Structure formats: structure tokens, C-alpha cells
Amino acid sequence: MKTVMALLFALLASGTLLAREAAPLAADVAVEKRMVAITSVMRCLVCQNESLAASQADLAVDLRREIREMIKQGKTDKQIRDFMVNRYGDFVLYRPPMMASTYLLWFGPFLLLAFGLAGLVVYLRRRGAQLEEKDLSAAEIRRAEELLRQQEAGR
Amino acid sequence: MRRFLIPLGLFVVLVGFLAWGLKPGYDPHEVPSPLINKPAPNFDLTQLADPKLKFSPQEMRGRVWLLNVWASWCVSCREEAPVLMRFAQSGAAPLYGLDYKDKRDDAQAWLARFGNPYVLNAFDGDGRVGINYGVYGVPETYVIDKAGIIRYKQIGPVTDAALRDKILPLLKELNQ
């Protein structure tokens, strides 16, 4: 019983220890929520396949700190996004802005879909034409009867 | 025969895309800086050698100069050090350093070990100035013109080839 109590106590104690360690992150839940919402659609410059919200790179940690501070200063989401774009370019945005150089990016998939649909229509039409039932000519009917007779005879 | 032309065409296009990705010198990690042809962000930092002295890019108005972002923990900065040494000796342009997210003692020891090509170093301990300059991989080097406009950014170590092909011709042009 004593050991169980001691173990339980140790567990509880470690729990509070962990909680204390995480405190600075969750100091202000509202700020944290907004920060994560903003940074989860941004690219980390250091490890480019990770979002700024998820990355543990030094720069990402610093940038999250900057963004947290800007939120506390009452900056709008747009101001924060502009801050990032001014420094790192549109590349930081996972959703690039719509402009002449990104039209292909935005509409490319629809273009491919249109091509695919056009190809499908052409293919189906062609196949439909091939499958159309045609009446046999007199010669073909004679040949078919001939073949059937041979089969009968062979059996 | 025609049946094979379509897959062959697609294959050639695919190979073209792959070849583009393998182009020598192409680094997908390199992000073009939006700060090119924009004013260099101002700052007012203490100097690495003496915390009582300050340095601001404002002081460099009217001169073409280089700002090299480095740190004692940065491995490719060691590779770059001899190139910068030679550049500083050539006197093509004054070279200033921005010691990024570093400790003063570590940085001083690094300079003693790998050489100090800098006129002076500004000390950016918490990396805030680095963020304003869009630094995301150290070393990075900025060429700043007489009006305080950033004209070129070298991402990664300055190499002899980069000096010869880009930086030195640009300095010549800007100094005219």
C-alpha cells in the first residue's frame, strides 16, 4: 500500500512538474489560438515542408514569439501576414495570392480536369460509334451459317 | 505507332521537369528575398567588441558596403571565412558583420580562431534584426548601396564564384 501511495504521489508530482513547464506557452489561451491559426497556414523557412506552427526550428520559435507579441499589441491578422510577407515573400504563405504569375497554380488543376473530361468524351464517342450494331450483309449471313453448320457437323 | 507517341511525349515532358529540378546550382531551399531593391531595415545595435559602442546602418549612407550575417554556431560560416578574408584584403568594399543569435564570448573566440575580416560587428543576440532582414539561414550577405538600398542577397556562404560573377561586378557598378 505504501509503495502504491508513493508511486501515486510521484505520478501526481511529475504531472504538476510537466504542467509548470508548459505554462509559458499557454499563458494566454486566446493569443495562442490566434497565433496557431495564423502560423499553421505559413511555411517554415528552415524546414520548408513544415508549417510555422509545427516547426521546432530556432527561427520558427523566434517568429512565433514575434507574432505572439504582435497579437498582444493588437495588430490585425492582415498586419501580421504583411509583416511576414515583407520579410520572406509570398513563399511563406501556403495559400499564395491570386495574381498573374499564380493563375496557372490556381487554375491549373481545373485546366487538367477539363482536358481529362474532353479526352473522356472523345473516347466514349469513338467507342460508342464502334459498338453500334450493324446489320450483316447477305454474304456475312451466309458465312455465319456456314460456320455454324461446320460446328454442328464436327460435334 | 501513334499509340506510342502520346506516352512518349508525356515521358519527355516528365524528364524535362525532372532535369529542371536537377539543374546544377539550383537550390530549392533558396527563397528570393522581397527585400531586394528595398531600403535596408534600420537598426541600432551594440558592437560585438564593445557593448558600449553602437552601430547603425545609417552611418553607412553614401557608401557601398556589405553586411554579412554570421554566428559562431554556424558551420558553413567557417567555409566562408577565408573567402571573406580575401575579400576584405582586396578593399573592394567595407565588410560589416551582424553576429546573429550568438553569445559574445563564443563570437569573439570564433573570430580569434577563424579570422576577423570585418570592419566591425553588430551584435544581434536575440535575432530580432535578423528577422527584419528576412534571415532564415546563416550565413547571408547583403550588398547595400549608397542610398541604403539592398541590391543583392547571397544566401549561404559567399564563394569565390559568387564574388567573381555577382558581387564584385555589382560593387563596381554601384561605386561608379
Boltz contact constraints between the chains, C-beta under 6 A:
constraints:
  - contact:
      token1: [A, 45]
      token2: [B, 136]
      max_distance: 6.0
  - contact:
      token1: [A, 59]
      token2: [B, 136]
      max_distance: 6.0
  - contact:
      token1: [A, 62]
      token2: [B, 127]
      max_distance: 6.0
  - contact:
      token1: [A, 87]
      token2: [B, 134]
      max_distance: 6.0
  - contact:
      token1: [A, 88]
      token2: [B, 134]
      max_distance: 6.0
  - contact:
      token1: [A, 89]
      token2: [B, 34]
      max_distance: 6.0
  - contact:
      token1: [A, 91]
      token2: [B, 31]
      max_distance: 6.0
